[in-house]
Amino acid sequence: MREVGLYEAKTKISALIEQVQASGQSIALTKHGKVVAELCPPSRIRPTRGCLKGKDFKMSNDFDQPGLGFEDFFTSELTPLQIVSESKGKYRTGKKK
């Protein structure tokens, strides 16, 4: 992979892009000798927009059944956490009156 400094890259960006297009090879961009970015050709695989449009997407036939898997959340008994969160107690805000 060819390495090009950032200063040279910003002055010759058009030529570098043409080289990447023509050769299909990536060019590493360096700053003080360390690679900080890579100029590469676009991938051939285009992502499918939206997860429902993918050919591998499958949905269960019973996906819209009420309460499926949430039975524990709809019991008639209140848990200690629910009792505390639903109590109408007085709360201090930190301000002195």
Secondary structure, DSSP 8 states (H G I E B T S, - for coil): -EEEEHHHHHHSHHHHHHHHHHH---EEEEETTEEEEEE----S----SSGGGSTT----TTTT-TTTT-GGGG-SS--HHHHHHH-------S---
